[in-house]
Amino acid sequence: MDSNSQYELYLIKKELQDVVNELLNISNGVRLDFSGVGNDKCADTLVRAANHYMEVRMQLDKMNLSELSDEFKAKKLAQDQREAAKRAEEKKKAASVPKPVPATSAPAPTPAKSSSKSKTSSSKKKNQSAVSVIEEALAWLFK
């Protein structure tokens, strides 16, 4: 994982921690400053939301970034290969003079697909739990 991605992940974790801290502060304020029916229930709900975000943050801390790094490298390599193939095709088209194609020509060979998908699918499965935890946290918050 490059330094820019690591910094983005750091910012996400920091933002999650800030959200947790703010929710806990609001919860304490509701519990202490308001009295009557519902203040404890409201404060408890805020604490549950804060706990849920803390679990998401802990899942992000547990993620194996080296596996993510390998997956990003494989995607970047595949993207670079596709772009290089497009550039080569454009050069070939620009350099060639259109010629009539005989009716019995053989079809052009298609490039082989890379096998990086099987490697990345195992990484996706391992890291999918962290992504699903984040999605669940957001769904829980906005339900």
C-alpha atoms as an extended CHARMM CRD file, in Angstrom:
* protein
*
       143  EXT
         1         1  MET       CA              0.0000000000        0.0000000000        0.0000000000  PROA      1               0.0000000000
         2         2  ASP       CA              1.5070000000        3.2930000000       -1.0240000000  PROA      2               0.0000000000
         3         3  SER       CA              2.0010000000        6.1960000000        1.3660000000  PROA      3               0.0000000000
         4         4  ASN       CA             -0.9880000000        8.1160000000       -0.0190000000  PROA      4               0.0000000000
         5         5  SER       CA             -3.3010000000        5.1430000000        0.6120000000  PROA      5               0.0000000000
         6         6  GLN       CA             -1.8710000000        4.6520000000        4.0860000000  PROA      6               0.0000000000
         7         7  TYR       CA             -2.5030000000        8.3100000000        4.8510000000  PROA      7               0.0000000000
         8         8  GLU       CA             -6.0960000000        8.0110000000        3.5890000000  PROA      8               0.0000000000
         9         9  LEU       CA             -6.6180000000        4.9730000000        5.8150000000  PROA      9               0.0000000000
        10        10  TYR       CA             -5.1480000000        6.8990000000        8.7510000000  PROA      10              0.0000000000
        11        11  LEU       CA             -7.5850000000        9.7510000000        8.0930000000  PROA      11              0.0000000000
        12        12  ILE       CA            -10.5190000000        7.3260000000        7.9710000000  PROA      12              0.0000000000
        13        13  LYS       CA             -9.4890000000        5.7880000000       11.2890000000  PROA      13              0.0000000000
        14        14  LYS       CA             -9.0250000000        9.2370000000       12.8250000000  PROA      14              0.0000000000
        15        15  GLU       CA            -12.4550000000       10.3370000000       11.6030000000  PROA      15              0.0000000000
        16        16  LEU       CA            -14.0450000000        7.1940000000       13.0560000000  PROA      16              0.0000000000
        17        17  GLN       CA            -12.3580000000        7.8840000000       16.3970000000  PROA      17              0.0000000000
        18        18  ASP       CA            -13.5710000000       11.5000000000       16.2890000000  PROA      18              0.0000000000
        19        19  VAL       CA            -17.1180000000       10.2950000000       15.6270000000  PROA      19              0.0000000000
        20        20  VAL       CA            -16.8860000000        7.8850000000       18.5710000000  PROA      20              0.0000000000
        21        21  ASN       CA            -15.5920000000       10.6100000000       20.8770000000  PROA      21              0.0000000000
        22        22  GLU       CA            -18.2900000000       13.0540000000       19.7860000000  PROA      22              0.0000000000
        23        23  LEU       CA            -21.0590000000       10.4860000000       20.2510000000  PROA      23              0.0000000000
        24        24  LEU       CA            -19.8030000000        9.6890000000       23.7460000000  PROA      24              0.0000000000
        25        25  ASN       CA            -19.6130000000       13.3980000000       24.6180000000  PROA      25              0.0000000000
        26        26  ILE       CA            -23.1650000000       13.9510000000       23.3830000000  PROA      26              0.0000000000
        27        27  SER       CA            -24.3150000000       10.8900000000       25.3040000000  PROA      27              0.0000000000
        28        28  ASN       CA            -22.7780000000       12.2130000000       28.5170000000  PROA      28              0.0000000000
        29        29  GLY       CA            -24.3410000000       15.6190000000       27.9030000000  PROA      29              0.0000000000
        30        30  VAL       CA            -27.7780000000       14.1240000000       27.3290000000  PROA      30              0.0000000000
        31        31  ARG       CA            -27.4690000000       11.9320000000       30.4150000000  PROA      31              0.0000000000
        32        32  LEU       CA            -26.2890000000       14.7920000000       32.6850000000  PROA      32              0.0000000000
        33        33  ASP       CA            -27.9950000000       17.9130000000       31.3210000000  PROA      33              0.0000000000
        34        34  PHE       CA            -31.4600000000       16.5710000000       30.5460000000  PROA      34              0.0000000000
        35        35  SER       CA            -33.7990000000       14.9900000000       32.9920000000  PROA      35              0.0000000000
        36        36  GLY       CA            -37.0550000000       13.2520000000       32.4170000000  PROA      36              0.0000000000
        37        37  VAL       CA            -38.4150000000       10.4770000000       30.3140000000  PROA      37              0.0000000000
        38        38  GLY       CA            -36.1010000000        9.2310000000       27.6180000000  PROA      38              0.0000000000
        39        39  ASN       CA            -32.7760000000       10.8700000000       28.4490000000  PROA      39              0.0000000000
        40        40  ASP       CA            -31.1480000000        7.6040000000       29.5920000000  PROA      40              0.0000000000
        41        41  LYS       CA            -32.5920000000        5.6960000000       26.6490000000  PROA      41              0.0000000000
        42        42  CYS       CA            -31.3030000000        8.3440000000       24.2260000000  PROA      42              0.0000000000
        43        43  ALA       CA            -27.8630000000        8.3300000000       25.8680000000  PROA      43              0.0000000000
        44        44  ASP       CA            -27.7210000000        4.5260000000       25.7470000000  PROA      44              0.0000000000
        45        45  THR       CA            -28.5510000000        4.5730000000       22.0320000000  PROA      45              0.0000000000
        46        46  LEU       CA            -25.7190000000        7.0080000000       21.3990000000  PROA      46              0.0000000000
        47        47  VAL       CA            -23.3200000000        4.7910000000       23.3710000000  PROA      47              0.0000000000
        48        48  ARG       CA            -24.3890000000        1.7590000000       21.2930000000  PROA      48              0.0000000000
        49        49  ALA       CA            -23.7110000000        3.7270000000       18.1010000000  PROA      49              0.0000000000
        50        50  ALA       CA            -20.3030000000        4.7750000000       19.4480000000  PROA      50              0.0000000000
        51        51  ASN       CA            -19.4920000000        1.1600000000       20.3320000000  PROA      51              0.0000000000
        52        52  HSD       CA            -20.4680000000        0.0500000000       16.8420000000  PROA      52              0.0000000000
        53        53  TYR       CA            -18.1230000000        2.6150000000       15.2600000000  PROA      53              0.0000000000
        54        54  MET       CA            -15.3780000000        1.5470000000       17.6520000000  PROA      54              0.0000000000
        55        55  GLU       CA            -15.8150000000       -2.0500000000       16.4330000000  PROA      55              0.0000000000
        56        56  VAL       CA            -15.4530000000       -0.8280000000       12.8430000000  PROA      56              0.0000000000
        57        57  ARG       CA            -12.2850000000        1.0260000000       13.8100000000  PROA      57              0.0000000000
        58        58  MET       CA            -10.8830000000       -2.0850000000       15.4790000000  PROA      58              0.0000000000
        59        59  GLN       CA            -11.6470000000       -4.1270000000       12.3300000000  PROA      59              0.0000000000
        60        60  LEU       CA             -9.7080000000       -1.5970000000       10.2700000000  PROA      60              0.0000000000
        61        61  ASP       CA             -6.8050000000       -1.8780000000       12.7190000000  PROA      61              0.0000000000
        62        62  LYS       CA             -6.8200000000       -5.6820000000       12.3410000000  PROA      62              0.0000000000
        63        63  MET       CA             -6.7790000000       -5.6640000000        8.5290000000  PROA      63              0.0000000000
        64        64  ASN       CA             -3.7030000000       -7.1720000000        6.9180000000  PROA      64              0.0000000000
        65        65  LEU       CA             -2.5170000000       -4.3340000000        4.7170000000  PROA      65              0.0000000000
        66        66  SER       CA              0.0440000000       -6.4820000000        2.9380000000  PROA      66              0.0000000000
        67        67  GLU       CA             -2.7700000000       -8.5340000000        1.3770000000  PROA      67              0.0000000000
        68        68  LEU       CA             -4.5080000000       -5.3540000000        0.3180000000  PROA      68              0.0000000000
        69        69  SER       CA             -1.2330000000       -4.0930000000       -1.0810000000  PROA      69              0.0000000000
        70        70  ASP       CA             -0.8550000000       -7.2400000000       -3.2060000000  PROA      70              0.0000000000
        71        71  GLU       CA             -4.4130000000       -6.8810000000       -4.4590000000  PROA      71              0.0000000000
        72        72  PHE       CA             -3.8900000000       -3.2220000000       -5.3930000000  PROA      72              0.0000000000
        73        73  LYS       CA             -0.6200000000       -4.0940000000       -7.1370000000  PROA      73              0.0000000000
        74        74  ALA       CA             -2.3590000000       -6.8140000000       -9.1670000000  PROA      74              0.0000000000
        75        75  LYS       CA             -5.1510000000       -4.4140000000      -10.1610000000  PROA      75              0.0000000000
        76        76  LYS       CA             -2.6390000000       -1.7100000000      -11.0740000000  PROA      76              0.0000000000
        77        77  LEU       CA             -0.6160000000       -4.1710000000      -13.1620000000  PROA      77              0.0000000000
        78        78  ALA       CA             -3.7340000000       -5.3430000000      -15.0080000000  PROA      78              0.0000000000
        79        79  GLN       CA             -4.7840000000       -1.7410000000      -15.6360000000  PROA      79              0.0000000000
        80        80  ASP       CA             -1.3150000000       -0.8490000000      -16.9180000000  PROA      80              0.0000000000
        81        81  GLN       CA             -1.3830000000       -3.8490000000      -19.2570000000  PROA      81              0.0000000000
        82        82  ARG       CA             -4.7920000000       -2.8460000000      -20.6380000000  PROA      82              0.0000000000
        83        83  GLU       CA             -3.5940000000        0.7280000000      -21.2220000000  PROA      83              0.0000000000
        84        84  ALA       CA             -0.4120000000       -0.5040000000      -22.9320000000  PROA      84              0.0000000000
        85        85  ALA       CA             -2.4750000000       -2.7750000000      -25.1940000000  PROA      85              0.0000000000
        86        86  LYS       CA             -4.7610000000        0.1430000000      -26.1250000000  PROA      86              0.0000000000
        87        87  ARG       CA             -1.7830000000        2.3600000000      -26.9300000000  PROA      87              0.0000000000
        88        88  ALA       CA             -0.2060000000       -0.3740000000      -29.0610000000  PROA      88              0.0000000000
        89        89  GLU       CA             -3.4750000000       -0.9020000000      -30.9140000000  PROA      89              0.0000000000
        90        90  GLU       CA             -3.8400000000        2.8240000000      -31.5590000000  PROA      90              0.0000000000
        91        91  LYS       CA             -0.2720000000        3.0020000000      -32.8620000000  PROA      91              0.0000000000
        92        92  LYS       CA             -0.9080000000        0.0280000000      -35.1060000000  PROA      92              0.0000000000
        93        93  LYS       CA             -4.0760000000        1.5910000000      -36.4980000000  PROA      93              0.0000000000
        94        94  ALA       CA             -2.3460000000        4.9180000000      -37.1080000000  PROA      94              0.0000000000
        95        95  ALA       CA              0.6200000000        3.2890000000      -38.8500000000  PROA      95              0.0000000000
        96        96  SER       CA             -1.2790000000        0.8890000000      -41.0540000000  PROA      96              0.0000000000
        97        97  VAL       CA             -2.9320000000        1.7800000000      -44.3080000000  PROA      97              0.0000000000
        98        98  PRO       CA             -6.4030000000        0.3040000000      -44.6470000000  PROA      98              0.0000000000
        99        99  LYS       CA             -6.2790000000       -2.8030000000      -46.8190000000  PROA      99              0.0000000000
       100       100  PRO       CA             -9.2090000000       -4.8370000000      -48.1000000000  PROA      100             0.0000000000
       101       101  VAL       CA             -9.8360000000       -7.8720000000      -45.9430000000  PROA      101             0.0000000000
       102       102  PRO       CA            -10.3380000000      -11.1560000000      -47.7690000000  PROA      102             0.0000000000
       103       103  ALA       CA            -13.5550000000      -12.9950000000      -46.9360000000  PROA      103             0.0000000000
       104       104  THR       CA            -11.7060000000      -16.1100000000      -45.7360000000  PROA      104             0.0000000000
       105       105  SER       CA             -9.4690000000      -14.4470000000      -43.1660000000  PROA      105             0.0000000000
       106       106  ALA       CA             -8.9760000000      -16.1360000000      -39.8220000000  PROA      106             0.0000000000
       107       107  PRO       CA            -10.2300000000      -14.3490000000      -36.7080000000  PROA      107             0.0000000000
       108       108  ALA       CA             -7.6570000000      -12.3670000000      -34.7820000000  PROA      108             0.0000000000
       109       109  PRO       CA             -6.3010000000      -14.1270000000      -31.6760000000  PROA      109             0.0000000000
       110       110  THR       CA             -7.6860000000      -12.7690000000      -28.4450000000  PROA      110             0.0000000000
       111       111  PRO       CA             -5.2790000000      -11.9280000000      -25.6130000000  PROA      111             0.0000000000
       112       112  ALA       CA             -5.2240000000      -14.3540000000      -22.7110000000  PROA      112             0.0000000000
       113       113  LYS       CA             -6.9030000000      -13.2080000000      -19.5350000000  PROA      113             0.0000000000
       114       114  SER       CA             -4.6380000000      -12.7940000000      -16.5490000000  PROA      114             0.0000000000
       115       115  SER       CA             -4.9840000000      -15.2040000000      -13.6750000000  PROA      115             0.0000000000
       116       116  SER       CA             -4.7130000000      -12.4650000000      -11.0460000000  PROA      116             0.0000000000
       117       117  LYS       CA             -8.4410000000      -12.8390000000      -10.3760000000  PROA      117             0.0000000000
       118       118  SER       CA             -7.9640000000      -16.0720000000       -8.4540000000  PROA      118             0.0000000000
       119       119  LYS       CA             -5.3000000000      -14.4380000000       -6.2880000000  PROA      119             0.0000000000
       120       120  THR       CA             -7.3660000000      -11.3490000000       -5.5950000000  PROA      120             0.0000000000
       121       121  SER       CA            -10.5580000000      -13.2460000000       -4.8550000000  PROA      121             0.0000000000
       122       122  SER       CA             -8.9550000000      -14.8960000000       -1.8240000000  PROA      122             0.0000000000
       123       123  SER       CA             -7.7520000000      -11.4900000000       -0.6160000000  PROA      123             0.0000000000
       124       124  LYS       CA            -11.2170000000      -10.0640000000       -1.1520000000  PROA      124             0.0000000000
       125       125  LYS       CA            -12.7410000000      -12.8430000000        0.9300000000  PROA      125             0.0000000000
       126       126  LYS       CA            -10.3330000000      -12.2230000000        3.8080000000  PROA      126             0.0000000000
       127       127  ASN       CA            -10.8130000000       -8.4620000000        3.7380000000  PROA      127             0.0000000000
       128       128  GLN       CA            -14.4950000000       -8.6030000000        2.9040000000  PROA      128             0.0000000000
       129       129  SER       CA            -15.3310000000       -8.9340000000        6.5800000000  PROA      129             0.0000000000
       130       130  ALA       CA            -13.9250000000       -5.4810000000        7.3250000000  PROA      130             0.0000000000
       131       131  VAL       CA            -15.8180000000       -3.9700000000        4.4120000000  PROA      131             0.0000000000
       132       132  SER       CA            -19.0230000000       -5.7060000000        5.4490000000  PROA      132             0.0000000000
       133       133  VAL       CA            -18.5400000000       -4.4880000000        9.0340000000  PROA      133             0.0000000000
       134       134  ILE       CA            -18.2820000000       -0.9190000000        7.7620000000  PROA      134             0.0000000000
       135       135  GLU       CA            -21.3700000000       -1.3800000000        5.5880000000  PROA      135             0.0000000000
       136       136  GLU       CA            -23.2730000000       -2.8760000000        8.5070000000  PROA      136             0.0000000000
       137       137  ALA       CA            -22.2420000000        0.0200000000       10.7440000000  PROA      137             0.0000000000
       138       138  LEU       CA            -23.4860000000        2.5550000000        8.2390000000  PROA      138             0.0000000000
       139       139  ALA       CA            -26.7110000000        0.6300000000        7.6420000000  PROA      139             0.0000000000
       140       140  TRP       CA            -27.2780000000        0.3250000000       11.3870000000  PROA      140             0.0000000000
       141       141  LEU       CA            -26.6850000000        4.0260000000       11.9110000000  PROA      141             0.0000000000
       142       142  PHE       CA            -29.0530000000        5.1290000000        9.1740000000  PROA      142             0.0000000000
       143       143  LYS       CA            -31.8960000000        2.6530000000        9.7790000000  PROA      143             0.0000000000
